[in-house]
């Protein structure tokens, strides 16, 4: 079963306009993706071409041990509605959260996608419990671990969306009662890790575009594309000037906090976190530190243990 809205067709832009997305809005979005990829505005037409191409790769999207927040982050974005762009850019043949099929029909869709002679890409959301032989988290009678280990080697590429799939996730936090591990740990396969809790959908779209147009992007030592995770949050933060001037907010309700002073003394992990949050923003509007909340380092491996406590008394 295909869950595409139709961008991969000749009338892609007309369909966008009917959904309230003008050509100008679409190209602005493409320019945002190009900027996130480290390309100049001249690359925006390439992004548009990739997002409206007739060829749409088959994608299987697995849900493992997670909160579905990565999917929700994509579905709840605003104009030009990244959920539609995701569904139109790829042929999403299996995704348990949004697919209409259930039971045997869903299993049939999965089988057809995996066995397609054109191949498929695997997107994984969520870590993998391994306790009791990995027999936790059954979907259609099959454990998450077994399904992921079966499909990953067959895929043309594996993209981990979110820190859970990339590094094990919150459920891996000490004492890790379910013995959760990452997709790479479970399969031995190198993955493209779009880290974050949740990650910015722009980074996911950018990774898809890069794979379609240029192949696998250059990755850092943690499997993250350097084009999105090559700089510290701290270095692009709008509060950096206050950090350099030693102007810190002593509490969240202080006058200093209201003036936008640095949140480092309240626990901000921006100086040790690699991500593009200050540059790309969520919904191209805001991000935690701008909204007055310290960065918790959610795109870093094991942040649930290494970055805690998330808050500190100023």
C-alpha positions in Angstrom: 0.0 0.0 0.0 1.3 3.4 -1.0 0.7 6.4 1.3 1.8 9.2 -1.1 -0.2 12.3 -1.7 1.2 12.7 -5.2 4.2 15.0 -5.3 6.0 12.4 -7.4 3.8 13.2 -10.3 3.7 15.7 -13.2 1.2 18.0 -11.5 3.1 18.1 -8.2 3.1 21.9 -7.8 -0.6 22.1 -8.7 -1.4 19.6 -6.0 0.7 21.7 -3.5 -1.3 24.8 -4.4 -4.6 23.0 -3.9 -3.3 22.1 -0.4 -2.6 25.8 0.3 1.1 25.7 -0.4 2.2 28.2 -3.0 5.2 27.8 -5.3 6.9 30.6 -3.3 6.2 28.8 0.0 7.5 25.5 -1.4 10.7 27.1 -2.8 11.3 28.9 0.6 11.0 25.5 2.3 13.5 24.1 -0.3 15.9 26.9 0.4 15.6 26.1 4.2 16.5 22.5 3.5 19.4 23.6 1.2 20.7 25.9 4.0 20.4 23.1 6.6 22.4 20.9 4.2 25.2 23.5 4.1 24.4 24.5 0.5 23.6 27.9 -0.8 20.3 29.2 -2.2 21.3 28.0 -5.7 20.8 24.4 -4.4 17.1 25.0 -3.7 16.0 24.0 -7.2 17.9 20.7 -6.7 16.0 20.1 -3.5 12.7 20.9 -5.3 13.6 18.5 -8.0 14.3 15.7 -5.6 11.1 16.3 -3.7 9.0 16.3 -6.9 10.7 13.6 -8.9 8.7 10.8 -10.4 11.0 8.2 -8.9 10.0 7.7 -5.3 11.9 5.1 -3.4 10.0 2.5 -1.4 10.4 3.1 2.4 9.6 0.8 5.3 9.3 2.7 8.6 9.5 0.6 11.7 8.4 1.6 15.2 10.3 0.0 18.0 10.7 1.0 21.7 9.9 4.7 21.6 7.1 7.3 22.2 6.3 8.0 18.6 7.5 11.6 19.2 9.6 11.6 16.0 6.7 10.7 13.8 4.5 13.3 15.7 7.1 16.0 15.2 6.9 15.4 11.5 3.1 15.2 11.3 2.6 18.4 13.4 4.8 20.7 11.4 3.2 23.7 9.7 3.2 25.0 6.1 4.4 23.6 3.8 3.3 20.6 5.9 6.4 18.4 6.0 4.3 15.3 6.6 2.9 15.7 3.1 6.3 16.3 1.7 7.7 13.2 3.4 4.8 11.1 2.1 5.1 12.5 -1.3 8.9 12.3 -1.6 8.9 8.6 -0.8 6.6 5.7 -1.3 5.9 5.0 2.3 4.7 1.4 2.1 4.7 0.5 5.8 4.4 2.8 8.8 2.3 1.5 11.7 1.2 4.9 13.1 -0.4 6.4 10.0 -1.1 3.5 7.6 -4.7 2.6 7.1 -4.1 -1.1 6.6 -4.0 -3.5 9.6 -3.5 -7.2 10.2 -2.9 -9.3 7.2 -3.2 -6.3 4.8 -0.4 -4.5 6.7 1.8 -7.6 6.7 1.2 -8.0 3.0 2.3 -4.4 2.4 5.5 -5.0 4.3 6.2 -8.2 2.4 5.7 -6.6 -1.0 7.9 -3.6 -0.1 10.7 -5.8 1.2 10.6 -8.1 -1.7 10.4 -5.4 -4.4 13.0 -5.8 -7.1 13.7 -2.1 -6.9 14.7 -2.4 -3.2 13.7 -0.3 -0.3 15.1 2.0 2.4 14.5 1.3 6.0 13.7 4.1 8.5 13.8 3.0 12.1 12.2 4.9 15.0 12.9 3.5 18.5 15.5 1.4 20.3 15.5 -2.3 20.6 14.9 -4.3 23.9 17.1 -7.4 24.0 16.1 -8.9 27.4 14.6 -12.4 27.4 16.1 -13.1 24.0 14.6 -9.9 22.5 11.1 -11.3 22.8 9.6 -7.9 23.8 7.6 -5.6 21.7 5.6 -7.9 19.5 4.2 -6.6 16.2 2.1 -9.2 14.3 3.6 -11.9 16.4 7.2 -10.9 15.6 9.6 -9.2 18.1 10.9 -5.8 17.2 14.4 -7.0 17.5 13.9 -9.9 15.1 12.1 -7.8 12.5 14.7 -5.1 12.5 17.6 -7.6 12.3 15.8 -9.3 9.4 15.1 -6.2 7.4 18.1 -4.0 7.9 20.6 -6.2 5.9 18.1 -6.2 3.0 17.7 -2.5 2.8 19.5 -0.2 0.4 20.2 2.1 3.4 19.1 2.5 7.0 18.1 5.9 8.5 17.6 6.1 12.3 15.2 8.9 13.1 15.6 10.0 16.7 18.0 9.3 19.4 16.2 6.1 20.5 17.0 4.3 17.2 20.4 5.9 16.9 21.7 5.2 20.4 19.1 3.1 22.4 17.0 5.9 23.8 15.4 6.8 27.1 14.6 3.2 27.8 18.4 2.5 27.8 18.9 4.8 30.8 20.5 3.2 33.8 19.8 0.6 34.9 18.4 -0.2 31.4 15.8 -2.8 32.6 14.9 -3.9 29.1 18.6 -4.0 28.0 17.8 -1.7 25.1 20.4 -1.1 22.4 20.7 0.9 19.2 19.9 -0.3 15.6 23.7 -0.4 14.8 24.4 -2.4 18.0 21.6 -4.9 17.1 22.4 -5.3 13.4 26.1 -4.5 13.0 25.1 -2.2 10.2 26.2 1.5 9.9 23.2 3.8 10.0 22.5 7.4 9.1 21.6 8.8 12.5 19.2 11.8 12.6 19.5 12.2 16.3 17.3 14.3 18.6 14.4 13.8 20.9 12.7 14.5 18.7 14.9 15.5 15.7 14.0 18.4 13.5 12.0 17.1 10.5 14.1 19.4 8.3 17.2 17.2 9.1 15.3 14.1 8.1 14.1 15.6 4.8 17.6 16.9 4.2 19.0 13.5 4.7 16.5 11.9 2.3 17.3 14.6 -0.3 21.0 14.0 0.1 20.7 10.2 -0.3 18.6 10.7 -3.4 20.8 13.4 -5.0 24.3 12.8 -3.7 24.3 9.5 -1.8 25.1 8.9 1.8 26.3 12.2 3.5 29.5 12.4 5.4 28.9 11.2 8.9 30.6 12.0 12.2 31.9 9.4 14.7 28.4 8.9 16.0 26.8 8.3 12.6 25.2 11.8 12.3 25.4 13.7 9.0 28.0 16.5 9.5 25.9 18.8 7.4 23.3 18.9 10.3 25.4 18.0 13.3 28.8 19.5 12.5 28.6 22.5 14.9 27.9 22.9 18.6 24.5 24.3 19.6 26.4 26.8 21.7 28.3 28.3 18.8 25.1 29.4 17.0 23.0 30.3 20.0 21.5 33.7 20.2 22.4 33.9 23.8 26.1 33.3 23.1 26.9 37.0 23.5 25.6 36.8 27.1 27.8 33.7 27.8 30.9 35.5 26.6 30.0 38.5 28.8 29.4 36.2 31.8 25.8 37.2 31.9 23.9 34.3 33.3 20.3 33.8 34.4 20.2 32.8 38.1 16.7 31.3 37.9 14.0 30.8 35.3 11.8 33.6 36.8 14.6 36.1 37.2 14.8 39.4 35.4 18.0 38.2 33.7 16.1 35.2 32.2 13.5 37.6 30.9 16.2 39.7 29.3 17.5 36.6 27.4 20.7 36.0 29.5 22.6 32.7 29.1 21.0 29.6 30.7 24.3 27.8 31.2 24.2 28.0 35.0 20.7 26.5 34.9 21.9 23.4 33.2 22.2 24.2 29.5 24.2 21.5 27.6 24.6 23.6 24.4 28.4 23.8 24.8 28.7 20.0 24.4 25.9 19.2 22.0 26.1 19.0 18.3 23.0 20.0 16.4 21.6 22.8 14.2 18.6 23.8 16.3 19.5 27.5 16.6 19.9 27.8 12.8 17.0 25.7 11.5 14.5 26.0 14.4 11.3 24.0 14.8 8.6 25.0 12.4 11.2 27.6 11.3 10.0 29.6 14.3 11.5 28.6 17.6 13.7 26.2 19.6 14.1 25.4 23.3 16.7 27.9 24.3 15.1 30.7 22.5 11.9 29.8 24.3 13.7 30.0 27.6 14.5 26.3 28.3 18.1 24.9 28.6 19.3 22.5 25.9 19.4 19.0 27.4 21.8 17.6 24.8 19.2 15.3 23.3 21.1 14.6 20.1 24.1 13.2 22.0 24.6 9.4 22.7 23.4 8.4 26.2 22.3 12.0 27.0 19.8 10.5 29.5 22.7 9.5 31.7 25.6 11.8 30.7 23.7 15.1 30.6 21.7 14.7 33.8 20.6 16.5 35.9 18.9 18.5 33.2 18.3 21.4 35.6 20.7 23.0 38.0 20.1 25.4 40.8 21.5 28.7 39.9 
